Amino acid sequence: MLGAFYPQRRLADFVLGLSAQPCPGCGGEPPERGHAYCLGCSIELRVMDRVDALGLEQELAWRMPVVSVHALWWAEAGSRAEALYKALKFGGRRTLGPALGRAMARHRERMAPLPDGLVPVPTTIHRTWSRGYNQAHLLAEGMAAHASLPVYPHLLQRLEGGRNLARLGRNQRNEQAKRDFVQARTVDGGPYRTDQRDLNGLHLLLVDDVMTSGATLEQCGNLLIRRGARLSVMVLARRRNRI
């Protein structure tokens, strides 16, 4: 059933991709062919640099051991970065995923060594059905295509029935994330057994669309670390309040 659903969505995405849609970042003129957003958005977007990356790494380092942490953009409320990740996450703009993923890969390769593989943060089956895709998986696929790396979407699972983390405070997010994410399959696709260290020696890059409190990244990251992985993190955008 799910297999039949995806081709329909992909056909719709293909048809929409051929039409001239407004820029997903500002709602203005359509981007030039081959570009995910317009020149005006390119100028306005706040790209994160090496100093920003060190700050992100310090944010997560006291919660779990990380090799590196990077984000492509800062995303303030009402910013074009926020509009872009919401267009991907909630607006059905599936074709943004691989394109933004490639941009993430180009940004990261200037500052950090390649990992051995990528792990997209999982979402629930219900959300995958309703959106037609997992946006983190699309970003990971774009990064993987640019860098010729494997993607392991089957290692972790997000359980159904959890509360929406975006509507919770920091402490509530942390507690909910611990209940939401669990181990799923081994790196070769077999069933995972408790305390199995099938990821020993692998440097894995955990990929998500946005970092707010870091609760999701912390829980998913720690699950991979327990299996022996060395962990890095890459997100499309880091949420922050306006200064």
C-alpha positions in Angstrom: 0.0 0.0 0.0 2.7 2.4 1.0 4.7 1.4 -2.1 1.7 2.4 -4.3 1.3 5.7 -2.6 4.9 7.0 -3.1 4.9 6.8 -7.0 1.8 9.0 -7.1 3.4 11.6 -4.8 6.6 11.5 -6.9 4.7 12.0 -10.1 2.9 15.0 -8.5 6.2 16.4 -7.4 7.6 16.0 -10.9 4.7 17.8 -12.4 4.9 20.6 -9.9 8.6 20.9 -10.3 8.1 21.6 -14.0 5.7 24.5 -13.3 6.8 27.9 -12.2 6.2 28.0 -8.5 6.9 31.1 -6.3 10.2 31.2 -4.4 9.6 29.1 -1.2 11.7 31.5 0.8 10.0 34.8 0.1 6.9 34.0 -2.1 8.3 36.2 -4.9 9.4 35.4 -8.4 10.2 31.7 -9.1 13.8 30.7 -8.7 16.0 30.3 -11.8 16.1 26.8 -13.2 18.3 24.5 -11.1 18.0 26.7 -8.0 16.0 26.0 -4.9 15.3 29.6 -4.0 15.8 33.1 -5.5 18.8 35.4 -5.5 17.1 37.7 -3.0 16.9 34.8 -0.5 20.5 33.8 -1.2 21.5 37.3 -0.1 19.3 37.3 3.0 20.1 33.8 4.3 22.4 33.8 7.3 25.0 31.1 6.6 26.8 29.6 9.6 30.5 29.8 9.7 33.3 27.9 11.6 32.8 29.9 14.8 29.1 29.2 14.7 29.8 25.5 14.3 32.0 25.5 17.4 29.2 27.1 19.3 26.8 24.4 18.2 29.3 21.7 19.1 29.6 23.1 22.6 25.8 23.1 22.9 25.6 19.3 22.3 29.0 18.2 23.6 27.9 18.2 27.3 24.9 16.0 26.3 26.8 13.4 24.2 30.2 12.9 22.7 30.3 14.4 19.2 33.0 14.7 16.5 31.5 17.8 14.9 28.2 19.7 14.7 27.2 21.9 11.7 24.1 23.8 10.4 23.7 25.5 7.1 21.7 28.5 8.3 20.6 30.4 11.3 16.7 30.6 11.3 15.1 33.4 13.2 11.3 33.6 13.5 10.0 35.1 10.3 13.2 34.7 8.4 13.6 33.3 5.0 15.5 30.3 6.4 12.4 29.5 8.5 10.2 29.9 5.5 12.4 27.5 3.5 12.5 24.7 6.1 8.8 25.0 6.7 8.1 24.8 3.0 9.9 21.5 3.0 8.6 20.2 6.2 4.9 21.4 6.1 4.4 22.9 2.6 4.8 19.8 0.4 7.8 21.1 -1.4 9.4 17.7 -1.7 11.8 18.8 -4.4 13.5 21.2 -2.0 14.9 18.2 0.1 17.6 16.8 -2.2 18.6 20.3 -3.4 19.0 21.7 0.1 20.8 18.4 1.1 23.4 19.0 -1.6 23.9 22.6 -0.3 24.4 21.2 3.2 27.0 18.7 1.9 28.9 21.5 0.1 28.8 23.6 3.2 30.0 20.9 5.5 32.8 19.5 3.3 34.7 22.8 3.6 34.9 22.4 7.4 34.8 18.7 8.3 36.0 15.3 7.0 33.5 13.0 5.3 31.6 10.5 7.6 31.2 6.8 6.7 27.5 7.2 6.3 24.4 9.3 7.0 21.5 8.6 9.4 18.3 10.7 8.9 16.3 11.4 12.0 13.2 9.2 11.7 9.6 10.3 11.7 6.5 8.3 12.4 4.8 6.2 9.7 1.7 8.4 10.1 3.7 11.6 9.3 5.4 10.0 6.4 2.0 9.1 5.0 0.5 12.5 5.5 3.5 14.4 4.1 4.5 11.8 1.5 8.1 11.8 2.7 10.4 12.2 5.7 12.1 15.6 5.1 15.3 14.5 7.0 15.6 11.5 4.7 15.3 13.7 1.6 18.1 16.0 3.0 20.3 13.0 3.7 19.7 11.6 0.2 20.8 15.0 -1.2 23.9 15.0 0.9 24.7 11.4 0.1 24.3 12.0 -3.7 26.8 14.8 -3.5 29.4 13.0 -1.5 28.7 9.4 -2.7 27.9 8.1 0.8 25.5 5.4 2.0 22.3 6.4 3.9 21.0 4.2 6.8 17.4 5.2 7.4 16.6 1.9 9.1 18.8 2.1 12.2 16.3 4.1 14.3 12.5 4.3 14.6 10.1 7.0 15.9 7.2 5.5 17.7 3.6 6.5 17.0 1.5 8.4 19.6 4.1 10.8 20.9 3.3 14.5 21.5 4.5 17.2 19.1 7.9 18.3 20.4 7.5 21.8 18.9 4.7 22.5 21.3 6.6 21.5 24.4 9.1 23.3 26.7 12.7 22.2 26.9 12.4 19.8 29.8 9.2 18.2 28.3 10.9 17.9 25.0 13.8 15.9 26.5 11.5 13.5 28.3 9.2 13.0 25.3 12.2 12.4 23.0 13.4 9.6 25.3 10.1 7.8 24.8 9.7 8.6 21.1 12.9 7.2 19.6 14.1 3.6 19.8 16.6 1.2 18.1 15.2 -0.5 15.0 17.5 -2.5 12.6 21.2 -3.3 12.4 23.4 -1.7 9.8 23.0 -4.7 7.5 19.2 -4.6 7.9 18.7 -7.4 10.5 16.7 -7.2 13.7 18.5 -5.2 16.4 19.3 -7.1 19.7 19.8 -5.3 23.0 23.4 -4.1 23.6 24.5 -5.0 20.1 27.5 -2.9 18.9 27.1 -3.3 15.2 28.3 0.3 14.5 31.7 0.0 16.1 34.2 2.2 14.4 31.7 3.9 12.0 31.6 7.6 11.8 28.0 8.5 11.3 26.4 11.8 10.4 23.0 12.4 12.0 20.9 14.6 9.7 17.8 16.6 10.5 16.0 19.7 9.2 16.0 22.0 12.2 17.6 22.1 15.7 15.6 23.9 18.4 16.3 22.5 21.8 18.5 19.6 20.6 16.3 17.0 22.4 15.7 14.9 19.2 19.4 15.0 18.2 20.5 14.1 21.7 18.2 11.0 21.9 18.9 9.8 18.4 22.6 10.5 18.8 23.0 8.6 22.0 21.2 5.6 20.6 23.8 5.4 17.8 26.7 6.0 20.2 25.6 3.1 22.4 26.0 0.9 19.4 29.6 2.0 19.0 29.3 4.8 16.4 31.4 8.0 16.4 28.8 10.7 15.9 28.6 14.0 14.0 25.5 16.1 13.4 24.3 18.2 10.5 21.0 20.2 10.3 19.6 22.5 7.7 18.8 25.3 10.2 19.4 26.2 13.8 16.4 28.0 15.3 17.2 31.1 17.4 15.3 34.0 18.9 15.7 37.4 17.3 18.4 39.5 19.0 
